Amino acid sequence: MPNIYKVKFTHHTHHSYAMRQSYFVREGVEVYRHPEGYFVVLEFQGKMGKFRESFYINELMPIS
């Protein structure tokens, strides 16, 4: 069974500093882990389809 994690995504915008500090949590499925554990690649389901993004291990919140 694949590992599923929650990660915080920030709203990337050039507007106010306060808006850049907001975030939302998404769940992603691990599709790749660096052999030495430096980072993982998670796959997410978006409005336009699936997308992948890499994260450092300490940025992840495991789902039990």
N, C-alpha and C positions, 0 to 999 in steps of 0.2 A: 504494500500500500504506500503511495507517495506521501512525502511529508508536506503538510499544509501549514503555512505561516500567515500571520497578520503583520502588515507593515504600514507605517505612516507615510502618506503621500502629501506633499505640500502643494498648494495652489500656486503655480508659477505665474507670476504677474509682475509687471513693472509699476504697479500702483503703489499704494501706501505700504509702509513697513508692517503695519498691523495685519493687513490682508496676507502678506507673505508668511506670517507666522501661523496662520491657520492651517489645519491639516485635516485629512480624513483617513480612515483605516480601511484597507482592502485586504482581502484574502487571496493568496497566491499559492500555486502548487510548485514545489521544487522540481525543476527539470534538469539542473546541472549543479554539481558541487565541485569546486576546485579540489584537485587531489590532495593538496596540503591544507585545505580548509580555509583559504583566504576569503572566499566569497561564494555565494550561491546565486543561481539564476532562477527567478520565479516567473511563472506564466499566469497571466490574469485574463479575465474575460471583460472586454470593454464594449462600448456601444457599437463600435465598428468592427469588432472581432477580437481575436486573441492578440496579446502583446506580451513581450518579455522584458524584464529589467533585472539588473544585478544589484545585490546588496551585500554589505558586510554582515557577518554572522551576528554581531552585537546589535544590529538594527532590527532583528527579527523577534517576533513574539510567537512562540510555538502554540499551536492549537492542539489540545490533548484529545 
